Amino acid sequence: MLSSRLIIVSGFVLIAGCGTKPHVTAWHTPNQPEIVEYVKVLKVGGRKDSILTKRIRYYSNGQMADNILIKSGVPQGKYQSWWSNGNPKIAGQYDLGYRNKKWVFKSENGSIDSIRNYNNDVYNGEIIDNYSTGSPKSIKYYAEGVLHGKFQQYDKNHLRISGTFNYGQKNGEWIWISADGNRDSVRTFLDGLLDGDRENYSDEGVLIHRKTYRSNKLEGPVEEFYPNGSKKLKGSYQKEIPHDAWTWWNEDGNPIRTITYQNGVKHGKYSIFEESKKRSQTGEYNLDERHGKWIWYNTAGKIDSVIEFANGIKSGEYSKWHRNNEKSVVGQFASGMMDGKWIWFDSNGEIDSLKTYNNGQLDGDMELYHTNGELSIIQSYSMGLKSGRMKSYYSNGQQDSEWTYVDGKRHGPYTVWSRSGEIQESGSYLHDILDGLIERHFSSGGQSSVATYNDGILHGVLRVFNTSGNVVKEQYYLHGILACEFKNYSDGTRKYASVLHGDTIIYEENWDKYGQDQGVESTQDIEKNEDYYISGIVKLEKKTSDNISHGVHWGFNEDRSVNSIIVYDQGSVILKRGWNRSESTSSDTLFHSGHCINYLSNDTYLSEPDIVLNKIITETQ
């Protein structure tokens, strides 16, 4: 056995066994070595050979840092290291240069920092990591360098994750725990994939949902819960898509919706419930399309409406009810469109309206009714447009109006009546604009005005009456432009006359209420001439300017009533009006550039000059 020897190197004491020689290979200072290696000298075949057997490292303060035994050039045997304050740092075992068995790592204050087990320098067995306080941070188990066995992870003395590995893959039940110590999540694994139940919990530790997995894919039942623990949802997955019946509840435990799925699409029974626990909608789906009878309910739980579907398209009967259980609507759909006769009812069960549809458009008769059951409107439609006669009625049965439509537009005669049956207005439309003779009446039945229109604008006469039947105003228009105007006192006697050229008044004449002429104003000098009956009564009153007719010529009967009016503009006739006392009619001819517009006071509007010639005398320039 070799004996130890004391070797003094510049005041530093080295202890060496017999047969070994220390060598300082590195220095902190001239008096303080950093690395000292021990060698053993062997004689082999007459030749000396040096073998390294140990290496010691030192801190600059002289404290040993570590001590490594060496065999055949690699670490062998126990290994120890220290902190500069002398506290142990690492302790373990080398076998032929590999770390083996238990190794302990400590912090500078002496607490255990970690414990690790090795097999030939590879993790094998328990691995413990601690916080600086010494409390555990994680506990793991390895087999040949891969995680295998129990796994635990801590957060300041609180277990946060717990599970098991099987050769590097998560396996079995794993638990995640909140900082409050309550369960946060529980998951089941197989070969690293979610396989089995996965549960999630609220901060209070209450289960909030549970799902089932197979090979990391949703497969099987799924459940969700409210914080109070009551069920919120129950369903199932097949290959990660919803399948079979799904049901939702409110926090009170009442169902709010049920849906049946097939391969991820709605297929089968479907229901929705109101908060009042009452059903609000039921039906069935066929491959994600509504199919068969669907029923809607009101908040009172009574049927609100029923619709038939065929593969997502409304098809068949439709019914709707009032809240008092009286029918509201009855009809039918064809290919998603309203079709055939539809009937609407009021809350008393009386018919409110009837409409006929074809391919979603009104087509045929439409009838609307008053609340007392009397007909309100009857109208025909063709392909969604009003067509033919439209009649409306008051609630007492008296006709209110009658119109004619073509392609959705008013076209042809119309009449409006009062509630008592008196005509209020009559006339005609052409392509939805007023055209022809328009007459309006007082509620008493007497005529209030008459006018002629062309393409929606005044063209011809506008005559206004008072309730006594006397004309109080007459205006004559050419395509919306006023040509001349007459005003009368309430007894029908003359009050005012004017002739216009564009916007300019070229002639004005006024009379007082006793019929006395108040003079003439004109842009031309006017000379007045009169012809008389044998009786001395004025027969004709003429106005001229430079011997050319200009202004208004008046013709009178012997009883002083007017029998004709001719309006001139420097010799050109603008208006010609005559009366036929025996037939109680008057005729008007309005001249413009050689054309005339004719109107008879017996409500006949004459637009064709050749027709007028058979009835009245017309004159053209």
C-alpha positions as CSV (number, residue, x, y, z in Angstrom):
1,M,0.0,0.0,0.0
2,L,1.3,3.4,-1.0
3,S,1.8,5.9,1.9
4,S,0.8,9.5,1.7
5,R,3.3,12.3,1.3
6,L,3.2,16.0,2.1
7,I,4.4,18.2,-0.8
8,I,4.9,21.9,-0.2
9,V,4.6,24.0,-3.3
10,S,5.5,27.7,-2.7
11,G,3.8,27.6,0.7
12,F,0.7,25.6,-0.5
13,V,0.4,22.1,1.1
14,L,-0.4,19.3,-1.3
15,I,-1.1,15.8,0.1
16,A,-0.2,12.9,-2.2
17,G,-0.3,9.2,-1.8
18,C,2.7,7.1,-2.3
19,G,3.4,6.6,-6.0
20,T,1.4,9.6,-7.1
21,K,2.8,13.0,-7.9
22,P,0.7,16.3,-7.8
23,H,1.2,18.8,-10.6
24,V,-0.2,22.3,-10.6
25,T,-1.5,22.9,-14.2
26,A,-3.1,26.3,-13.6
27,W,-2.7,29.1,-11.0
28,H,-5.0,31.8,-9.7
29,T,-2.0,33.6,-8.3
30,P,1.7,32.5,-7.8
31,N,0.8,31.3,-4.4
32,Q,-2.7,29.9,-5.2
33,P,-3.2,27.0,-7.6
34,E,-6.4,26.6,-9.6
35,I,-6.0,23.1,-10.9
36,V,-3.9,20.3,-9.5
37,E,-3.7,17.0,-11.3
38,Y,-2.4,13.8,-9.7
39,V,-0.4,11.3,-11.8
40,K,0.9,7.8,-11.0
41,V,4.2,6.7,-12.6
42,L,4.3,3.1,-13.8
43,K,7.2,1.1,-15.2
44,V,6.2,-1.0,-18.2
45,G,8.9,-3.0,-19.9
46,G,11.6,-0.9,-18.5
47,R,9.7,2.2,-19.6
48,K,8.1,4.8,-17.3
49,D,4.5,5.9,-18.0
50,S,2.5,8.6,-16.2
51,I,-1.3,8.1,-15.6
52,L,-3.7,10.8,-14.4
53,T,-5.7,9.6,-11.4
54,K,-7.3,12.7,-10.0
55,R,-8.0,16.3,-10.7
56,I,-8.9,18.9,-8.1
57,R,-10.0,22.5,-8.9
58,Y,-9.8,25.4,-6.4
59,Y,-11.5,28.7,-6.0
60,S,-9.3,31.8,-5.7
61,N,-10.0,31.8,-2.0
62,G,-8.4,28.4,-1.7
63,Q,-11.7,26.5,-1.2
64,M,-11.8,23.3,-3.1
65,A,-14.3,23.6,-6.0
66,D,-14.5,19.9,-7.1
67,N,-12.7,16.6,-6.8
68,I,-12.7,14.2,-9.7
69,L,-11.3,10.7,-9.6
70,I,-10.0,9.6,-13.0
71,K,-9.4,6.2,-14.4
72,S,-8.2,5.4,-17.9
73,G,-8.5,9.1,-18.7
74,V,-12.2,9.4,-17.7
75,P,-14.0,10.3,-14.5
76,Q,-14.6,7.2,-12.3
77,G,-16.1,6.9,-8.8
78,K,-17.6,9.5,-6.5
79,Y,-17.7,13.1,-7.6
80,Q,-18.1,16.1,-5.3
81,S,-18.1,19.8,-5.8
82,W,-18.5,22.7,-3.4
83,W,-19.6,26.4,-3.6
84,S,-16.9,29.0,-2.8
85,N,-18.4,29.3,0.7
86,G,-17.6,25.6,1.4
87,N,-21.2,24.3,1.1
88,P,-21.7,21.2,-1.0
89,K,-22.8,21.8,-4.6
90,I,-23.0,18.5,-6.5
91,A,-22.5,14.9,-5.4
92,G,-22.7,11.9,-7.6
93,Q,-21.1,8.9,-9.1
94,Y,-19.2,8.3,-12.4
95,D,-18.8,5.0,-14.0
96,L,-16.3,5.0,-16.9
97,G,-16.9,8.6,-17.5
98,Y,-20.7,8.4,-17.4
99,R,-22.9,9.8,-14.7
100,N,-24.8,7.0,-13.0
101,K,-27.3,6.5,-10.1
102,K,-28.3,9.4,-7.9
103,W,-26.9,12.9,-8.3
104,V,-27.8,15.7,-5.9
105,F,-27.5,19.4,-6.8
106,K,-27.7,22.0,-4.1
107,S,-28.0,25.8,-4.0
108,E,-25.4,28.0,-2.4
109,N,-27.4,28.2,0.8
110,G,-27.3,24.5,1.2
111,S,-30.9,23.7,0.0
112,I,-31.4,20.9,-2.5
113,D,-31.9,22.4,-6.0
114,S,-32.5,19.1,-7.8
115,I,-32.1,15.4,-7.6
116,R,-31.5,13.4,-10.8
117,N,-30.9,9.8,-11.5
118,Y,-28.7,8.7,-14.5
119,N,-27.8,5.6,-16.3
120,N,-24.7,6.1,-18.4
121,D,-25.2,9.8,-18.5
122,V,-28.9,9.5,-19.5
123,Y,-31.9,10.4,-17.3
124,N,-33.2,7.2,-15.7
125,G,-35.5,7.2,-12.7
126,E,-36.7,10.1,-10.5
127,I,-35.9,13.7,-11.4
128,I,-36.8,16.3,-8.9
129,D,-36.4,20.1,-9.4
130,N,-37.0,22.5,-6.5
131,Y,-37.5,26.2,-6.1
132,S,-34.9,28.2,-4.3
133,T,-36.9,27.8,-1.2
134,G,-36.5,24.1,-1.4
135,S,-40.1,23.4,-2.2
136,P,-40.7,21.0,-5.2
137,K,-41.1,22.5,-8.6
138,S,-41.5,19.3,-10.6
139,I,-41.1,15.5,-10.1
140,K,-40.5,13.4,-13.2
141,Y,-39.6,9.9,-14.0
142,Y,-37.5,8.8,-16.9
143,A,-36.6,5.6,-18.6
144,E,-33.5,5.6,-20.8
145,G,-33.7,9.4,-21.4
146,V,-37.5,9.7,-22.1
147,L,-40.2,10.6,-19.7
148,H,-41.8,7.5,-18.3
149,G,-43.9,7.2,-15.2
150,K,-45.4,9.8,-12.8
151,F,-45.2,13.5,-13.6
152,Q,-46.0,16.3,-11.2
153,Q,-45.5,20.0,-11.5
154,Y,-45.8,22.5,-8.7
155,D,-46.3,26.2,-8.2
156,K,-45.1,27.4,-4.8
157,N,-46.0,24.3,-2.8
158,H,-49.3,23.8,-4.9
159,L,-49.6,20.9,-7.2
160,R,-50.7,22.3,-10.6
161,I,-50.2,19.4,-13.0
162,S,-50.3,15.6,-12.4
163,G,-50.1,12.8,-14.8
164,T,-48.2,9.8,-16.2
165,F,-45.9,9.4,-19.2
166,N,-45.4,6.1,-21.1
167,Y,-42.1,6.3,-22.9
168,G,-42.4,10.0,-23.7
169,Q,-46.1,10.0,-24.4
170,K,-48.8,11.2,-22.0
171,N,-50.9,8.3,-20.9
172,G,-53.9,7.8,-18.6
173,E,-55.5,10.5,-16.5
174,W,-53.9,14.0,-16.3
175,I,-55.1,16.6,-13.9
176,W,-54.6,20.4,-14.1
177,I,-55.2,22.3,-10.8
178,S,-55.9,26.0,-10.3
179,A,-53.9,28.3,-8.0
180,D,-56.8,27.9,-5.5
181,G,-56.3,24.2,-5.4
182,N,-59.4,23.4,-7.4
183,R,-59.4,21.2,-10.4
184,D,-59.1,23.2,-13.6
185,S,-59.1,20.4,-16.2
186,V,-58.9,16.6,-16.3
187,R,-57.9,14.9,-19.5
188,T,-57.3,11.3,-20.5
189,F,-54.5,10.3,-22.9
190,L,-53.4,7.3,-24.8
191,D,-50.0,7.3,-26.5
192,G,-49.8,11.2,-26.3
193,L,-53.3,11.7,-27.8
194,L,-56.5,12.7,-26.1
195,D,-58.4,9.5,-25.7
196,G,-61.3,9.4,-23.2
197,D,-63.0,12.2,-21.2
198,R,-61.7,15.7,-21.1
199,E,-63.2,17.8,-18.3
200,N,-62.9,21.5,-17.6
201,Y,-63.8,23.2,-14.4
202,S,-64.7,26.8,-13.3
203,D,-62.4,28.7,-10.9
204,E,-64.6,27.4,-8.1
205,G,-64.0,23.8,-9.1
206,V,-67.4,23.2,-10.7
207,L,-67.5,21.0,-13.8
208,I,-68.4,23.2,-16.8
209,H,-67.9,20.9,-19.7
210,R,-67.0,17.3,-20.5
211,K,-66.0,16.0,-23.9
212,T,-65.0,12.6,-25.1
213,Y,-62.0,12.0,-27.5
214,R,-60.6,9.1,-29.5
215,S,-57.1,9.5,-30.9
216,N,-57.2,13.3,-30.3
217,K,-60.6,13.7,-32.1
218,L,-64.0,14.4,-30.6
219,E,-65.9,11.2,-30.5
220,G,-68.8,10.4,-28.2
221,P,-70.8,12.3,-25.6
222,V,-70.3,16.0,-24.8
223,E,-71.8,17.9,-21.8
224,E,-71.7,21.4,-20.6
225,F,-72.9,22.8,-17.2
226,Y,-73.7,26.2,-15.7
227,P,-71.7,27.5,-12.7
228,N,-74.6,26.4,-10.4
229,G,-74.0,22.8,-11.6
230,S,-77.2,22.5,-13.7
231,K,-76.9,21.0,-17.1
232,K,-76.5,23.4,-20.1
233,L,-75.8,21.1,-23.1
234,K,-75.9,17.4,-23.9
235,G,-74.9,16.0,-27.3
236,S,-72.4,13.7,-29.0
237,Y,-69.8,13.8,-31.7
238,Q,-68.9,11.3,-34.4
239,K,-65.6,11.9,-36.2
240,E,-65.5,15.4,-34.7
241,I,-68.8,16.5,-36.1
242,P,-72.2,16.7,-34.2
243,H,-74.2,13.5,-34.4
244,D,-77.5,12.3,-32.9
245,A,-79.7,14.3,-30.4
246,W,-78.4,17.6,-28.9
247,T,-80.3,19.4,-26.1
248,W,-79.7,22.8,-24.5
249,W,-81.1,24.0,-21.1
250,N,-81.4,27.3,-19.3
251,E,-80.0,27.7,-15.8
252,D,-83.3,26.8,-14.3
253,G,-83.1,23.4,-15.9
254,N,-85.7,24.0,-18.6
255,P,-84.9,22.9,-22.2
256,I,-84.5,25.8,-24.7
257,R,-83.5,23.8,-27.8
258,T,-83.2,20.3,-29.2
259,I,-81.6,19.4,-32.5
260,T,-80.9,16.0,-34.1
261,Y,-77.8,15.7,-36.2
262,Q,-76.6,13.2,-38.8
263,N,-72.9,13.5,-39.8
264,G,-72.8,17.1,-38.8
265,V,-76.0,18.3,-40.5
266,K,-79.4,18.8,-38.9
267,H,-81.4,15.7,-39.6
268,G,-84.4,14.7,-37.5
269,K,-86.4,16.4,-34.8
270,Y,-85.8,20.1,-33.9
271,S,-87.4,22.1,-31.1
272,I,-86.9,25.6,-29.6
273,F,-88.4,26.6,-26.2
274,E,-89.1,30.1,-24.7
275,E,-87.8,31.1,-21.3
276,S,-91.4,30.4,-20.1
277,K,-90.7,26.7,-20.6
278,K,-93.2,26.7,-23.5
279,R,-92.3,25.3,-26.9
280,S,-91.8,28.1,-29.5
281,Q,-90.9,26.1,-32.6
282,T,-90.9,22.4,-33.7
283,G,-90.2,20.5,-36.8
284,E,-87.8,18.2,-38.6
285,Y,-84.8,18.5,-40.8
286,N,-83.8,16.3,-43.7
287,L,-80.1,16.6,-44.3
288,D,-80.0,20.2,-43.0
289,E,-83.2,21.2,-44.9
290,R,-86.5,21.8,-43.2
291,H,-88.9,19.1,-44.1
292,G,-92.5,18.2,-43.3
293,K,-94.7,20.1,-40.9
294,W,-93.2,22.9,-38.9
295,I,-95.1,24.5,-36.1
296,W,-94.5,27.9,-34.4
297,Y,-96.0,28.7,-31.0
298,N,-96.8,32.0,-29.2
299,T,-95.6,32.9,-25.7
300,A,-98.8,31.5,-24.3
301,G,-97.9,28.1,-25.7
302,K,-100.6,28.1,-28.3
303,I,-100.0,27.4,-32.0
304,D,-99.0,30.6,-33.9
305,S,-98.4,29.2,-37.4
306,V,-98.0,25.9,-39.3
307,I,-96.0,25.6,-42.6
308,E,-95.2,22.6,-44.7
309,F,-91.7,22.2,-46.2
310,A,-90.2,19.9,-48.8
311,N,-86.4,19.7,-48.6
312,G,-86.1,23.3,-47.3
313,I,-88.7,24.8,-49.6
314,K,-92.1,26.0,-48.4
315,S,-94.6,23.7,-50.1
316,G,-98.2,22.9,-49.1
317,E,-100.6,24.4,-46.6
318,Y,-99.9,27.4,-44.5
319,S,-102.0,28.5,-41.5
320,K,-101.6,31.2,-38.8
321,W,-103.7,32.0,-35.7
322,H,-104.4,35.1,-33.6
323,R,-103.6,34.9,-29.9
324,N,-107.2,34.2,-29.1
325,N,-106.9,31.0,-31.2
326,E,-108.9,32.4,-34.1
327,K,-107.5,31.7,-37.6
328,S,-105.5,34.6,-38.9
329,V,-104.2,33.4,-42.3
330,V,-104.9,30.4,-44.6
331,G,-103.1,29.7,-47.8
332,Q,-100.6,27.5,-49.5
333,F,-97.1,27.5,-51.0
334,A,-95.8,25.9,-54.2
335,S,-92.1,25.7,-54.8
336,G,-91.5,28.3,-52.1
337,M,-94.0,30.8,-53.6
338,M,-97.4,31.9,-52.4
339,D,-99.9,30.1,-54.7
340,G,-103.7,29.9,-55.1
341,K,-106.3,31.6,-52.8
342,W,-105.1,33.1,-49.6
343,I,-107.5,34.3,-46.9
344,W,-106.8,36.7,-44.0
345,F,-109.1,36.9,-41.0
346,D,-109.5,39.4,-38.2
347,S,-109.4,38.4,-34.5
348,N,-113.2,37.9,-34.5
349,G,-112.9,35.3,-37.3
350,E,-114.3,37.6,-40.0
351,I,-112.7,37.7,-43.4
352,D,-110.3,40.6,-43.7
353,S,-109.0,40.0,-47.2
354,L,-108.8,37.4,-50.0
355,K,-106.0,37.3,-52.5
356,T,-105.1,35.0,-55.3
357,Y,-101.4,34.2,-56.1
358,N,-99.6,32.6,-59.0
359,N,-95.9,31.8,-58.6
360,G,-95.6,34.3,-55.7
361,Q,-97.3,37.1,-57.5
362,L,-100.9,38.5,-57.1
363,D,-102.8,37.1,-60.0
364,G,-106.6,37.2,-60.1
365,D,-109.1,38.9,-57.8
366,M,-108.2,40.6,-54.6
367,E,-110.9,41.5,-52.0
368,L,-110.5,43.6,-48.9
369,Y,-113.2,43.9,-46.3
370,H,-114.2,46.5,-43.6
371,T,-114.3,45.3,-40.0
372,N,-118.1,45.1,-40.2
373,G,-117.8,42.6,-43.0
374,E,-118.7,44.9,-45.9
375,L,-116.5,44.8,-49.0
376,S,-113.9,47.5,-49.0
377,I,-111.9,46.9,-52.3
378,I,-112.1,44.5,-55.2
379,Q,-109.2,44.5,-57.6
380,S,-108.0,42.2,-60.3
381,Y,-104.3,41.5,-60.8
382,S,-102.3,39.9,-63.6
383,M,-98.7,38.7,-62.9
384,G,-98.4,41.0,-59.9
385,L,-99.8,44.1,-61.6
386,K,-103.2,45.7,-61.2
387,S,-105.3,45.0,-64.2
388,G,-108.9,45.9,-65.1
389,R,-111.5,47.5,-62.9
390,M,-110.8,48.4,-59.2
391,K,-113.8,49.2,-57.1
392,S,-113.7,50.5,-53.5
393,Y,-116.6,50.8,-51.1
394,Y,-117.5,52.6,-47.8
395,S,-118.3,50.6,-44.8
396,N,-122.0,51.3,-45.4
397,G,-121.8,49.5,-48.7
398,Q,-121.9,52.7,-50.8
399,Q,-119.3,52.7,-53.6
400,D,-116.4,54.9,-52.9
401,S,-114.5,54.8,-56.2
402,E,-113.9,53.0,-59.5
403,W,-110.7,52.9,-61.5
404,T,-109.3,51.2,-64.5
405,Y,-105.8,49.7,-64.6
406,V,-103.6,48.4,-67.4
407,D,-100.3,46.8,-66.6
408,G,-100.4,48.2,-63.0
409,K,-101.1,51.8,-64.2
410,R,-104.3,53.8,-64.1
411,H,-105.5,53.9,-67.6
412,G,-109.1,54.8,-68.6
413,P,-112.1,56.3,-66.8
414,Y,-112.4,56.7,-63.0
415,T,-115.1,58.0,-60.7
416,V,-115.1,58.9,-57.0
417,W,-118.3,59.1,-54.9
418,S,-119.2,60.6,-51.5
419,R,-120.4,58.4,-48.7
420,S,-123.9,59.5,-49.5
421,G,-123.6,58.4,-53.1
422,E,-122.9,61.7,-54.8
423,I,-120.2,61.8,-57.5
424,Q,-117.2,63.7,-56.2
425,E,-114.9,63.4,-59.1
426,S,-114.7,61.7,-62.5
427,G,-112.2,61.7,-65.4
428,S,-109.7,59.5,-67.0
429,Y,-106.0,58.5,-67.0
430,L,-103.7,57.7,-69.8
431,H,-100.6,55.6,-68.7
432,D,-101.1,56.7,-65.0
433,I,-101.4,60.5,-65.7
434,L,-104.5,62.6,-66.0
435,D,-105.8,62.9,-69.6
436,G,-109.1,64.3,-70.9
437,L,-112.0,65.8,-69.0
438,I,-111.8,65.9,-65.2
439,E,-114.9,66.9,-63.3
440,R,-115.2,67.6,-59.6
441,H,-118.3,68.1,-57.5
442,F,-119.3,69.6,-54.1
443,S,-120.5,67.2,-51.4
444,S,-124.0,68.4,-52.2
445,G,-123.7,67.0,-55.7
446,G,-123.3,70.2,-57.6
447,Q,-120.4,70.7,-60.0
448,S,-117.4,72.5,-58.5
449,S,-114.9,72.4,-61.4
450,V,-114.2,71.0,-64.8
451,A,-110.9,70.8,-66.5
452,T,-109.2,69.2,-69.5
453,Y,-105.8,67.6,-69.3
454,N,-103.3,66.3,-71.8
455,D,-100.4,64.1,-70.7
456,G,-101.0,65.2,-67.1
457,I,-101.0,69.0,-67.7
458,L,-103.9,71.5,-68.2
459,H,-104.7,71.8,-71.8
460,G,-108.0,73.4,-72.7
461,V,-110.5,74.7,-70.2
462,L,-110.5,75.0,-66.4
463,R,-114.0,76.1,-65.2
464,V,-114.8,76.7,-61.5
465,F,-118.4,77.0,-60.1
466,N,-119.8,78.1,-56.9
467,T,-122.4,76.2,-54.9
468,S,-125.2,78.1,-56.7
469,G,-124.0,76.7,-60.0
470,N,-122.6,79.9,-61.4
471,V,-119.3,80.0,-63.1
472,V,-116.9,82.2,-61.0
473,K,-113.7,81.5,-63.0
474,E,-112.7,80.3,-66.4
475,Q,-109.1,79.7,-67.6
476,Y,-108.0,78.4,-71.0
477,Y,-104.6,76.7,-71.3
478,L,-102.4,75.6,-74.1
479,H,-100.1,72.7,-72.9
480,G,-100.0,74.1,-69.4
481,I,-99.6,77.8,-70.4
482,L,-102.5,80.1,-69.5
483,A,-103.9,81.8,-72.7
484,C,-106.9,83.8,-71.3
485,E,-108.9,84.1,-68.1
486,F,-112.4,85.2,-67.1
487,K,-113.8,85.9,-63.6
488,N,-117.4,86.4,-62.6
489,Y,-119.2,87.7,-59.6
490,S,-121.1,85.1,-57.6
491,D,-124.3,85.8,-59.6
492,G,-122.5,84.9,-62.8
493,T,-122.1,88.5,-64.1
494,R,-118.8,89.6,-65.7
495,K,-116.0,90.8,-63.3
496,Y,-112.7,90.4,-65.1
497,A,-111.2,89.2,-68.4
498,S,-107.6,89.0,-69.6
499,V,-105.6,87.7,-72.5
500,L,-102.0,86.5,-72.2
501,H,-99.1,86.1,-74.6
502,G,-96.8,83.8,-72.8
503,D,-96.2,85.3,-69.3
504,T,-97.3,88.8,-70.4
505,I,-100.9,90.1,-70.1
506,I,-101.7,91.9,-73.3
507,Y,-105.3,92.7,-72.6
508,E,-107.3,93.3,-69.4
509,E,-110.9,94.3,-68.9
510,N,-112.9,94.9,-65.6
511,W,-116.5,95.4,-64.6
512,D,-118.1,96.4,-61.3
513,K,-120.8,94.3,-59.7
514,Y,-123.5,96.4,-61.5
515,G,-122.1,95.4,-64.9
516,Q,-120.5,98.8,-65.6
517,D,-117.3,98.6,-67.8
518,Q,-114.4,99.9,-65.7
519,G,-112.1,100.3,-68.8
520,V,-109.7,98.4,-70.8
521,E,-105.9,98.0,-70.4
522,S,-103.9,96.7,-73.3
523,T,-100.5,96.8,-74.9
524,Q,-102.3,98.2,-78.0
525,D,-104.5,101.2,-78.4
526,I,-108.1,99.8,-78.3
527,E,-111.2,101.1,-80.0
528,K,-114.6,99.8,-78.8
529,N,-117.5,99.3,-81.2
530,E,-121.0,98.0,-80.6
531,D,-123.9,96.6,-82.6
532,Y,-127.5,96.8,-81.3
533,Y,-130.8,95.0,-81.5
534,I,-133.8,97.0,-82.8
535,S,-134.8,97.3,-79.1
536,G,-131.5,99.2,-78.5
537,I,-130.0,96.3,-76.5
538,V,-126.3,95.7,-77.2
539,K,-126.0,92.7,-79.5
540,L,-122.2,92.7,-80.1
541,E,-119.3,94.4,-78.4
542,K,-116.1,94.5,-80.4
543,K,-112.5,95.7,-79.7
544,T,-110.1,96.7,-82.4
545,S,-106.6,98.1,-82.7
546,D,-105.8,99.8,-86.0
547,N,-109.0,98.2,-87.4
548,I,-107.7,94.7,-86.4
549,S,-109.7,92.7,-83.9
550,H,-107.8,92.6,-80.6
551,G,-109.1,91.6,-77.2
552,V,-112.5,90.1,-76.2
553,H,-115.6,90.3,-78.4
554,W,-118.8,89.8,-76.5
555,G,-122.1,88.6,-78.0
556,F,-125.4,89.1,-76.1
557,N,-129.0,87.9,-76.3
558,E,-131.8,90.5,-76.0
559,D,-132.2,89.6,-72.3
560,R,-128.5,90.8,-72.0
561,S,-127.2,87.3,-71.3
562,V,-123.9,86.4,-73.1
563,N,-124.3,84.1,-76.1
564,S,-120.7,84.1,-77.4
565,I,-117.2,85.1,-76.7
566,I,-114.4,85.4,-79.2
567,V,-110.8,86.3,-78.0
568,Y,-108.4,87.9,-80.5
569,D,-104.7,88.6,-80.4
570,Q,-104.0,91.1,-83.1
571,G,-106.5,89.5,-85.5
572,S,-105.8,85.9,-84.6
573,V,-108.5,84.0,-82.8
574,I,-107.4,82.5,-79.5
575,L,-110.7,81.4,-78.1
576,K,-114.2,81.0,-79.5
577,R,-117.1,80.2,-77.1
578,G,-120.8,79.8,-77.9
579,W,-124.0,78.9,-76.1
580,N,-127.0,77.0,-77.3
581,R,-129.9,78.1,-75.1
582,S,-132.3,75.5,-76.4
583,E,-130.0,72.7,-75.4
584,S,-128.5,74.4,-72.4
585,T,-125.0,73.7,-73.7
586,S,-121.9,75.7,-74.6
587,S,-119.0,75.0,-76.9
588,D,-115.5,76.2,-76.6
589,T,-112.8,76.2,-79.3
590,L,-109.3,77.1,-78.4
591,F,-107.0,77.9,-81.3
592,H,-103.3,77.5,-81.5
593,S,-101.2,77.5,-84.7
594,G,-104.1,76.3,-86.8
595,H,-105.3,73.6,-84.4
596,C,-108.2,73.7,-82.0
597,I,-109.2,72.1,-78.7
598,N,-112.9,71.7,-78.2
599,Y,-115.0,71.3,-75.1
600,L,-118.8,71.0,-74.6
601,S,-120.4,72.0,-71.4
602,N,-122.6,68.9,-71.3
603,D,-119.5,67.0,-70.1
604,T,-118.4,65.8,-73.5
605,Y,-114.7,66.4,-74.2
606,L,-114.1,66.4,-78.0
607,S,-110.5,65.8,-79.1
608,E,-111.3,65.1,-82.8
609,P,-112.1,68.2,-84.9
610,D,-114.1,66.2,-87.4
611,I,-116.4,65.0,-84.6
612,V,-116.8,68.5,-83.4
613,L,-117.8,69.8,-86.8
614,N,-120.9,67.5,-86.7
615,K,-122.1,69.2,-83.4
616,I,-120.8,72.7,-83.2
617,I,-119.3,75.3,-85.5
618,T,-115.5,75.5,-85.3
619,E,-113.2,77.9,-87.0
620,T,-109.6,77.5,-87.9
621,Q,-107.1,80.0,-89.1
